């Protein structure tokens, strides 16, 4: 598995510049008949630049109540798809 954090494309709205920081994970492997690759990208934080300074906002994931969510790392064979 390869994992890295990187910046997304900045969005400019008036005097504000908003840039997403995202985590990218790439999984790959080989089987008897070929290879497989799975990539997953998720937002980690947002950086807001304004005339008043720079602010970083950390993002968190909240699971919906009453629903089971299967994450790709918990379902490596993709059986939930």
Backbone as numpy.savetxt, mean C-alpha at the origin, in Angstrom:
# Nx Ny Nz CAx CAy CAz Cx Cy Cz
10.26 -12.42 -0.69 9.41 -11.24 -0.69 10.30 -10.01 -0.69
9.92 -9.03 -1.47 10.61 -7.74 -1.49 9.62 -6.69 -1.00
10.07 -5.80 -0.11 9.19 -4.76 0.41 9.94 -3.44 0.41
9.26 -2.38 -0.01 9.87 -1.06 0.03 8.79 0.00 0.19
9.19 1.14 0.75 8.30 2.29 0.85 8.71 3.27 -0.24
7.72 3.90 -0.87 8.05 4.87 -1.91 6.98 5.95 -1.95
7.31 7.05 -2.58 6.36 8.15 -2.69 5.52 7.99 -3.94
4.26 8.37 -3.82 3.37 8.36 -4.97 3.49 9.66 -5.75
2.68 9.81 -6.75 2.66 11.02 -7.57 2.07 12.17 -6.76
2.79 13.29 -6.59 2.24 14.43 -5.85 1.03 15.03 -6.55
0.06 15.48 -5.74 -1.13 16.15 -6.25 -1.09 17.58 -5.73
-1.21 18.55 -6.62 -1.17 19.96 -6.24 -2.58 20.54 -6.33
-3.03 21.12 -5.20 -4.34 21.77 -5.13 -4.10 23.16 -4.54
-4.13 24.15 -5.38 -3.85 25.51 -4.91 -2.43 25.59 -4.36
-2.31 25.99 -3.09 -1.00 26.10 -2.45 -0.61 24.82 -1.71
-1.44 23.79 -1.78 -1.15 22.53 -1.10 -0.57 21.52 -2.07
0.41 20.77 -1.60 0.92 19.62 -2.34 0.74 18.40 -1.46
0.02 17.41 -1.95 -0.27 16.20 -1.19 0.46 15.03 -1.85
1.26 14.33 -1.05 2.03 13.20 -1.57 1.75 11.97 -0.71
1.37 10.88 -1.34 1.13 9.62 -0.63 2.45 8.87 -0.48
2.64 8.26 0.68 3.75 7.33 0.90 3.12 5.95 0.93
3.59 5.07 0.07 2.98 3.75 -0.05 3.99 2.64 0.18
3.50 1.53 0.70 4.32 0.33 0.90 4.01 -0.63 -0.25
5.05 -1.11 -0.89 4.90 -2.05 -2.00 5.53 -3.37 -1.59
4.78 -4.44 -1.75 5.29 -5.79 -1.48 5.17 -6.61 -2.75
6.23 -7.32 -3.07 6.22 -8.19 -4.25 6.60 -9.59 -3.80
5.72 -10.53 -4.09 5.95 -11.94 -3.79 6.15 -12.67 -5.11
7.03 -13.65 -5.14 7.18 -14.46 -6.35 7.65 -15.85 -5.96
7.44 -16.77 -6.84 7.84 -18.15 -6.58 7.76 -18.97 -7.85
8.16 -20.21 -7.73 8.14 -21.12 -8.87 7.37 -22.38 -8.48
6.69 -22.94 -9.46 6.00 -24.21 -9.25 6.46 -25.15 -10.36
5.88 -26.31 -10.41 6.29 -27.28 -11.40 5.98 -26.88 -12.84
5.04 -25.96 -13.02 4.64 -25.59 -14.37 4.99 -24.15 -14.75
5.55 -23.39 -13.85 5.90 -22.01 -14.19 6.23 -21.19 -12.96
6.13 -19.89 -13.11 6.39 -18.98 -12.00 5.14 -18.16 -11.73
5.08 -17.58 -10.53 3.98 -16.70 -10.18 4.54 -15.45 -9.52
3.85 -14.35 -9.71 4.23 -13.06 -9.11 2.96 -12.40 -8.60
3.04 -11.86 -7.38 1.92 -11.14 -6.79 2.48 -9.85 -6.20
1.89 -8.72 -6.55 2.32 -7.43 -6.02 1.15 -6.78 -5.29
1.47 -6.12 -4.19 0.45 -5.50 -3.34 0.95 -4.11 -2.95
0.11 -3.10 -3.11 0.48 -1.73 -2.77 -0.57 -1.19 -1.80
-0.12 -0.55 -0.70 -1.06 0.02 0.25 -0.53 1.36 0.76
-1.43 2.31 1.04 -1.00 3.61 1.56 -0.52 3.48 3.00
0.55 4.20 3.34 1.10 4.17 4.69 0.89 5.52 5.37
1.14 6.59 4.64 0.97 7.94 5.18 0.77 8.93 4.05
0.42 10.15 4.44 0.24 11.24 3.48 1.06 12.42 3.99
1.81 13.05 3.09 2.58 14.25 3.44 1.90 15.44 2.78
1.60 16.46 3.58 0.95 17.67 3.08 1.91 18.83 3.24
2.27 19.45 2.12 3.11 20.64 2.11 2.21 21.85 1.87
2.34 22.87 2.72 1.57 24.10 2.56 2.46 25.28 2.91
1.98 26.50 2.68 2.77 27.67 3.07 3.04 27.71 4.58
2.22 27.02 5.38 2.40 26.99 6.84 3.37 25.91 7.29
3.89 25.10 6.38 4.83 24.04 6.74 4.42 22.70 6.18
5.09 21.67 6.68 4.87 20.30 6.21 4.28 19.48 7.34
3.33 18.61 7.00 2.71 17.74 8.00 2.60 16.34 7.42
2.93 15.34 8.25 2.82 13.94 7.85 1.70 13.30 8.66
0.79 12.64 7.97 -0.33 11.97 8.62 -0.19 10.47 8.39
-0.05 9.72 9.48 0.04 8.26 9.39 -1.35 7.68 9.18
-1.46 6.69 8.31 -2.74 6.04 8.04 -2.76 4.68 8.72
-3.93 4.29 9.23 -4.10 2.97 9.83 -5.26 2.28 9.14
-5.23 0.96 9.16 -6.30 0.17 8.56 -7.21 -0.32 9.67
-8.50 -0.07 9.52 -9.48 -0.58 10.47 -10.35 -1.59 9.76
-10.47 -2.76 10.36 -11.29 -3.82 9.77 -12.77 -3.50 10.02
-13.63 -3.72 9.02 -15.06 -3.50 9.22 -15.60 -4.48 10.26
-16.50 -4.00 11.11 -17.07 -4.86 12.14 -17.98 -5.91 11.52
-17.91 -7.12 12.03 -18.79 -8.18 11.58 -18.42 -8.81 10.25
-17.29 -8.42 9.67 -16.87 -8.99 8.39 -15.48 -9.57 8.54
-15.28 -10.71 7.93 -13.96 -11.33 7.93 -13.21 -10.85 6.69
-12.03 -10.33 6.89 -11.21 -9.86 5.78 -10.01 -10.77 5.65
-9.79 -11.32 4.46 -8.65 -12.19 4.21 -7.57 -11.36 3.54
-6.43 -11.26 4.19 -5.31 -10.51 3.64 -4.48 -11.42 2.73
-3.90 -10.88 1.66 -3.12 -11.70 0.72 -2.02 -12.51 1.40
-1.37 -11.92 2.41 -0.29 -12.66 3.06 -0.81 -13.85 3.88
-2.12 -13.83 4.23 -2.73 -14.94 4.95 -3.32 -15.98 4.00
-3.38 -15.68 2.72 -4.02 -16.54 1.73 -3.08 -16.68 0.52
-1.93 -17.31 0.70 -0.91 -17.32 -0.35 -1.32 -18.03 -1.64
-2.30 -18.92 -1.58 -2.70 -19.64 -2.79 -3.81 -18.92 -3.56
-4.33 -17.84 -2.97 -5.37 -17.09 -3.65 -6.70 -17.80 -3.70
-6.96 -18.70 -2.75 -8.19 -19.48 -2.78 -9.43 -18.64 -2.50
-9.26 -17.43 -1.96 -10.43 -16.59 -1.69 -10.87 -15.81 -2.92
-10.07 -15.83 -3.97 -10.40 -15.04 -5.17 -11.42 -15.76 -6.02
